[in-house]
Every structure is written in structure tokens, then in C-alpha cells.
């Protein structure tokens, strides 16, 4: 431990960000958005009493070190090394956690490497049952600015610290409080307001990503359409700029939303449409609509899903969870936007009332749809929801999110969401922001061939391809949805079937619900509209 301290320049260890103590209390208020961690910036070294300190070691730092331990650390498989310091006759122990930012030159550190390093550090801290830790901001030779490092650190710690621990007494993360410390030559006192804004935004968005994860991971006997309706009312009660409207199954019938009704007509918890309206700019008539598929359990209907496919279908509402998380973010950050969030909720259950394959049903738009397969249910609830929101709220832009097709996972894998759009500009924005926020997307096509595969001679549209063996299932599903978009509306469809519910963890995206879409939508609303 002593050897390590000798490696660091004294200015790094001794000169810390000078911030008045009055600022500290303002940082603590953000903990409500990310309850697993509190962020504070201390104004001098004497106040740094937390016994666990985390340092990021760059490749050049390790290369220039004369310590044999550091030379071994360069090639070690584990990116984390922990040093213990025993003081006062072994009565107290302090830890120095070193994290290797390896696989790159210090002049070319990438955001992804920082995310991996932070995730490794948080994992190690929880393994050590650490409750309080200080993370020091390193000098990265201008490859990434100190404020950008703080941004990535602030977003990554809550996401890496996430555990769905509700049903396990001993699975909760131990890490409760984090201090971010930076030397004055990296962050100036004049930048404190900017630092505060970064921490506020990133902790709010990451906290709401974890909220969406909780909704997705909760099992379908708990997280029903009723449950999500209660969550929506709770959102309204906590935010004066939010108003909630719920369309019951009787309301859906009056509205002619027969596709939506057909999906949920066999369920114990009736289908419903929830509209969350946020008015952040009363001077503008522009409105953005976010529409989420919320199938709280998908049995497949009479086209029943097989074993090893049905078990994870409580996650089929992750699109709606992402919309809830994004709407929560908009309200908590007081975004100067008008946004309407729509949750198309239903259980695709099996019963004597279940909709039958090849039934022909009239949509709210008036187009007749043959139910080619009852397991292609998400596009049905979305079709009526898209028609409803355009008719009643007149949005300029619509983005829908859905765990829609296995075909998209086959095409892109579990890491990427598919983007389909009638606007090249909107698609480019989604791809750009997705790459920046580690919620990557790939623009996929909708062609005349995909549209032609849906046409019928006894009905207007088939819900699936008339030629399933021709492939392109994700594009065909998007083509189906595009039939319900008016010509003057910018629209994008995100097929998040892969990254919203991966089969294995990827950095701070856990197995199960990842909350994919919350960061993407939130940053898009913050910076691109």
C-alpha cells in the first residue's frame, strides 16, 4: 500500500477539489433518484475520512512505475488489486483499490474501458462488503476530460451496483455512499455548477434505469397491468407536470381498439392503455410521443411458447418499463419539452376466451388484420396505441419501443437494438445517442418487399409474413407498424428484444432486465429535440 502511494504525484493525493461545504448538501439530495448510492464532493483532504479509496491506473502509469507489483499488475487477468493498511494495532483497516484501465494507451482511453473498470471496482467493493468509498478522478492526458470521466463514473456506479434483491435477504449491494474526489489541476472551483449538473442528470437517469430494471425483473404474478397502472398514478402524484389517463377495457372497446383487446381478452388482469402526459413547455404545441409495448406476460396465446422460451416472458413489458423510466426522468429533470408516454398493457394469456389464429379483427385505424400467429401480439397492441396517440395528442415525433421479434436478436445479437424509421435524421440521432450512452442501435430497413409480405386477399394486413420462410421478420414487423403511422409524423421503432433482456451480463447490463432505452430516450430528449 505504501509503495502505491509513492507512485502517485503528491499533487494528486494532496490537492483535492475545493468546494464550499454548502455545496455538499445539494449533492446529497440526488440520492433519491439513485437510492443505492449517495454522491458527495469534499472540499479538502482532511474531510476524506472514508477508509476505502479507489484509484484508476493507466497503462503508462503502470509502465513508468518502478514497483515490481505494478509490473505484475499490467498483465494480471484481474483488473482489480486491493491493498490493505492495518493501523493502530490492527484495530482499523483501510483499503486501496486499484483498477487497471488496461488494453489501451493512456492517451487513448475509451469510455467503454472506463465503464468496465468502474464495474470491476464496484463488484470488488461489494465482494468486500464496503459501504463507503472514495473514487479519485485520474489524469488521462486529455483523451477524456475530467468532467466526462465524472459523467461516466456517475452513470456507471449505480448501474454496476444494481441488484434485484427484493426476494433475497442477503443479495443487496453493500455500497451505499460514494465520494468523487478530483485534484484542483483537473477540475476548477468555477466548474462546480457544471459538476453538479452532471451528477444530477446522470444519477437521475441511472436511477430511473434501475427503476425500469426493477419493473422488468418483477415476476408476472406481481407486475400485472394493474401494478403498472398503480406505478403510473404514483408518478402523477409525485410530479405536478404529469397527468395520467387510463383507458380500461371498456374504454378500449368504445375507442374501437379491438387489436389491443384481442391480445388481453383471456387474462385475469384486463388490458388497458395508460397515457402519461408531461407538459414542460406550455408555449409550444410540439409534442413527442413515447410508446411502449407492455405485455406483462406472454404465453404466446394459443400458439403456445415452448419450454425454455416461455420462462422469461415476464420481461416482455420492458418497452413500457423504459417509457415509464424516461417519463420519470423528464419530470424529475424538469425538461422543457412536451412529452406523452403511452403504455400498451396486456397479458397474452390462455383461456377459453383466447383469440384464435387466423381471426380477422378490425383495428382502431379501420384496417382489418388477420391474426397470423397469436404469439405476434406486441405489434397488435402497438398498432392501436399508435393510432390512439396520433388521433388524441397530435405528436410531431413518435418513438416506440418493444421486445418485438426474435428475428432482430438473430440479426444483431443481444447487444444491439434495431432501429426502423421513416426519417433518416431521427434514425441517425438514435444511433448516435445510443453509441454514446452504451445503448447501441443499428439502423435496419423497411422495403417494399417487406410491406408486400403483409398484404392479404381476404383482409387488409396479415399480422405476420405471408411467407415466413423468406426471413426478415424484424423488418416485416416494423413494416406492419408503419401502416399505423400518419404521413406527416416522424416515427422510429426500436426493436429491443436483444439488449432489453439478454441471457448473460455485459459490463453493467445485467442478465434479465437491463432498463435498455431509458438512457437513450432521456439523452435524446435532453439534447436532440
N, C-alpha and C positions, 0 to 999 in steps of 0.2 A: 504494500500500500504506500509506504514511504517513497519507494522507487518511482511509483507512478506520479506522485505529486511533484517530484523533482523534474519529471519530463515536461510538465506544463509551464509555460511562461508565467511568471509571478503576476503579471498584469491580468491574466485570465482568471486567476484564483482570487485575487485581492480587489480588483476594481469591478464592482457589480453595478448593475443599472440603478441609478439614483432616482427614485420615485418617491414623492411625498407619501407619508403613511395614510393620508386621507384618500389616496387613490386605491389603496389596498382593499378597503371595504367595498368599493364599487366593483372590483373584480369578483368578490365573493358572491354577489347577487346572481351571477350567471350559473351557479351550481344547480339552480332549479331546472335549467334546461338539460343538464347532463348530470344526473344525481350521483353517478358513480365517482366523480372526481370534482374537486374544487381547485380553481386556478388562482394563484396569487403571485404577484411580483414583489419581491422585497427590495428595500432601498439601500441596505448596507450589509456588509458581510456579518456583522455581529448578530444580526437577526436570523441568520441562516442556521437554525438550531436543529434542523431535521437530520437524523443520523445517516440517512441513505442518500447518496449523491450519484447521479448518472452522468457519465461523460461519453461523448461520441469521439472515437478515434478515427482519423482519416488515414488512408494508405500512406501518404507522405509523412504524416506524424509518426507512424509506426516504423517507416523506412529509416527515418532520421534518428530514431531512438537508439541509444546505446545499451539498453536493457535487454538481456537475453530473453526475458519473459515476453517482451514486446515482439521480438523476432519470432518466437514460437506462436504468438497470438496472430501474426499476419496470415499464417497458413492453417490455423486451427479450424476445424469443422464448425465448432460452435461460434456464433458471432458475439457471444457474451462472456465476459470474465468478471468474477466477483472477488474483491479483496476485502478481508475483514481486519479491523483495527480494534484490539482489545485494550480498554483503558481502565484505570482505577482498579487494578487488581482483578481484572476480568469481570467487573461488575457491569460495565457498559460495552456495547459493541457498535461500531459504526461500519457502514459498508460503502465501498466504492465500486459501483457497477460500470464497467467499461464496455462499450458497444462498438464493434468494428464496422465501419462504413466501407466494407471491402468490395472487391471486384471493380474498382474504378480508381482513377487518379483523383486526387483531391480537387483538381481544377475542373473536374467533370462529374461531380456528384449529382445524381439524378433524383427527382422526387420519389421515385419508386424505391430507391435504395434507402432513403430516409424512412419511408413507411415500414419497410422490412425491419430496419434497425430498431425503430420505436416499438414495433410489435414484439420483437425479440426481447427488448428491455422490459416491457410491461409484463410479458409472460414470465420472465425471470423474477421480477418483483413479486408477482402473485405466488409463484412457487416458493419464494422466501417468506411469504406471509407479511410483506411490507405494507404498511398503511400510509406512510408519508414519504415522499421522495422529492429531491431537487433535480431538475433536468437543466444542465448547463448548455447554453447555445454555443456551438463551436464556430471557429473561423473557417470558412470554406473557400477562401481565395476568390471570392466574387462569383463563383459558379452559381450559387443560390444565395440571395440576400438573407440577412438575418431575420427580416420581417417575414420573408417567405418560409424560412425554417420554422419560425414560431407558428406560422399558419399551419404548416404540415404537422408539426408537433401537436398543436391544439386539436386538430381534427383527428389525428391518429390515436392519441391516448384513449379517449372514450370508446372509440370503435374497437381498439385492441383489448380494452378492459371489459368488454361486454361478455356477459354470461346469461343465458336464460336459466336462472337459478330458482325460479318460483316454486318448482316442485321438488327441489333438493335442498336440504337444510345446510349442507356443507359445501356447496358449489359456488357460493357467491364470491366475487373477487375481493381480495383484501385491500387493494389500493384505493384509498379514499381521498387523499389530498396530494396535489402536485404543485410545486413551485417551479416556475420558469425563471431562470437567472441568466442575465446577459451582461457582459462587460461593457463599460461605457464607450469603448472604441468601436463597438459593433452596433449598439442602439443608443441613441441620444435621448436625453430627457425631453427634448422638444417633440419626440415621436411617441410620447406616452398615450396621447389620444388615439393615434393610429393603432398602437398596440392594443389598446382597449377595444377598439372597433373590431380588430381581427379576432381577438379572443371571444368577444361577444358573439360574432357571427358564426365562427367555426364551432364553438361549443354548443350553440343553439342548434345548428344544422346536424351535428353529430349526435346530439341528444335526441333529436327527432328521428334520426336514422335508427337509433336504438329503440325508440318507441315503436317504429314500424316493424322492427325485428321482433319485438315482444308480441305484437299483434299477429304476425305471421307464425311464430313458433307456438302460440297458444293453440291447443287442440280444438278440434271442430265441435266437440260436445260443449265447449265453453264459448269459443269465438264463433257465434252464430250471427245471422243478420240482426237479431235483437241486440246482441252485445255491441256490434259496431254502431248501431243506432244510438245506444247509450253513450258510446265514446264521442259521437258527433254532438250530442246535446251537451256533454261536458265541455267540449271545445267551445261551443257557443257561450256557455255560462262563464268561461274564463276570459273571453275576448269580446269587447263591445263592438268591434267592427265586423263580427261574424254573425250571420243569421242562417239558421238551418231550416230546411223544408223536407219533410218526409212524405213520400208517396207510398201509401200502403198498397196491398194487393188490389183492394177495391179501387183505389185511385189509378193504378196501372190499367185496370180494366176500362175505366172511364176514358183514359187517355188513348186507348187502343194499342197499348204496349203488350201485344199478345206474344211476341217472341220472348220477352222477359218473363212473362207469366208462365209460359210453357216450360221454361227451364226449372222453375221453382215450385211448380204446382203439386208435386208429390211430397214436399218437405213438411216437417213439423213446424219449423220456423218459416213463416211465409216470406216470399220475395218482397223486395221493396227497393225504391230508388231514393237515395239521400242526396240532397243538394246543399252544399256548404258555400254560401255566398259571402265573399270578402270584398268590402268596398274601401279601398285605400286611397282612391283618388276620385273624389266626387265631382271634380271639374272636367273629367274625361268620360267619354262614352265608350272608349276602347275596353275590351274585356277579353281575358284569356280563360279558356276552359281546360281543366284537367279532368280526365275521365278515367276511372279505374275499374277494372274487372274485379268483382268481389265474390267469387264462388267460394263460400266458406267451407264447403266440402264437395268434391267432385267424384262421385262414384262411377261416372261415365253414363249414368242412366241405364236404360235397357241394353245399350251397347256397353255392357259392364266392363270396367277396367280389370285386368288380371292381377293376381298376387305379384308383388314387387313393383307394381305401378300405382296401386290404389293407396298404399300406406301413407304416402307423403302428401296426399291431396288436401290436407288442411292448409297447405301453402298456396292453394290456387286463388287466394284472395290477396296476394302480395301487391298486385297493381293498385287495389283500393287502399291498402295499407300505406303505400308510397304517396298516394294523393293525400291521405289524412296527414301524413308527416309533413308534406310540403305546405299544406294549408296551415298547419300549426306553426310552421316556420314563418310564413308570410305574416301571420297575425303577431307573433312574438317579436319579429323584427320591424313591425310597422311599415311594411313595404308600400311604396307609393304606386300601387297597381290595383286594378280591379280584376279579381280572380274568382271564378266559380269552380268549385270542386264537386265532382259527381261520382258517387259510389253506386255501382250497379250490383246489388246484392241478391244472392240466391244460394240455395243448396241444391245441387243436382243429385236428387235422391231417387230411390227406387220404391215404388208403391203401385197399387192398382191404378193410381191416377197419373202415373208417369207418361210423359209424351212419347209417342211411338215413332220409330223410324219411318221415314217417308211421309209423315204427316205434312200437310201443306197449310201454312199459317200466314195470316196477313200481318205485316209489320205495321208499326206506327206510321211509317212513311207511306204505306199503301202498297208496297211491293210484297208479292207473295213469295214465301220461302219454303222450300221443301227441306225437312229435317233429314238430311242425308245420313247423319250419324249423331246419336244423342250425346256422344262424347265430344262433339264440336259445339259446346254450349256457350263458351265465353263470347264468341262473336255475335251470338243472338242477343244476349243482354246488352252488349256494347252497341249494337245496331239501334235498338230502341232508345238507349241512353243518349247516343249522339244526335238522333233526331229530336229528342225532347229538349236538350240543352240549346240546340240551334233555334228551335221554334220559340222558346221562352226567354232566352238570355242573349241571343244575338252576338255570340263571341266573334272576334276577328280571327282568333287563332285557337285551334283545339289540339291538344296532345293527349292521346290515350295510351295507357299502359296496361299490359296484360301478359300473364303467363299463358300465352295462347297456343303455341304449337311445339311439339317435339321436333318438327322439321327444322325449326330455327336452331335448336340445340345441335341437331345433326350437321347443319350447315356451318355454324360459327363456333360450336363448343359452348362450355358453360361460362366462359369469361366475358363473352360479348353479347350485347343486345342488338337485335336487328332493328334498323330504322327504315320506315317506309313513309314517303311523304309526297304531297302534290306541290311542294315548294322546295326547290333546291337550296335556297337560302336557309330555310328552317332546318333542313336535314344537316347542312354543314355546321350550323350552330350547335346542334345536338351532339354531333360527332366531336366537335372541338371541345365543348364543355365536358363531355364525357371523358375524353382523354385527360383533361386537366384534373378532373376530380376522381380519377381511378374508378369510374363507372363507364367503361369503354363501350362504344357503339360502332356499328358498321352499316353503311347505307346500302340497302338492298332494293332491287327493282320491283315495280309492278308494271307488267307489259300487257298489251292487247291479248296475248296468248293466255295469260293468267285470267283475264276477265272473261274470255270466251269459254273457259272451262267451267264457268258457273251458270251458264245460260241453260234454260230448260224449255221444253215444248209444252208442258202442262202447268208450268209455274214460271215466275219471273227469275228466280235465283235458286240454285241449289246451295245448301249451307257448306258443302264440301265440293271438291273437284268431281266433275263427271267422269274423269279419267284418273283415278288415284295413282295408278302406276306411272303416270307421267311426271310425278315428283313436283318439286317447287311448292310444297304445302304451305310454307310461311308466306310466300308471295301471293298464293291463292287466297289465303285467309285475309291478308291485307287488302286484296282486290275486292273481296266481299264487303269489307268495312267501308271502302271508298264509295260504294254505291249509296251510302247514307250521309255523305258529305256534300253540302251545297257548293256550287261552283265558285262563289266569291269568298270562301272560308279557307284560310291556310290550315293545313292539317298534317299531323305526323302521328304515326302509330309506332309504338315501341313494343316489340315482342321480347319480353324479359324472362322467358321461360328458363333460360340457362342461368344467368347471373343472379336472379332473384332467389333461387332455391338450389344451389349447387350441391353435388353429392359429396364434396370434400372441401375443406377450408383452403382459402387462398389469402395469405397475409392476414389482414384484419377482416376479411369477408369470411364469416364462419360457415360451417356446414349448417344447412337449414336456411332460415330466413336471413337475408343479408341487408334488408332495407334498401335494396337497389332502387334507384330512381329518386330518392329524397334529396341527395346531394345534387344530382343532375338537374332536377326541376328547380330546386332552391337557387342554385347559382345561375341558372338560365333566367329566372325571374329577377334576380338581383342585378345582373349585368348585361343581359342581352335584349331586354324589352323596355 
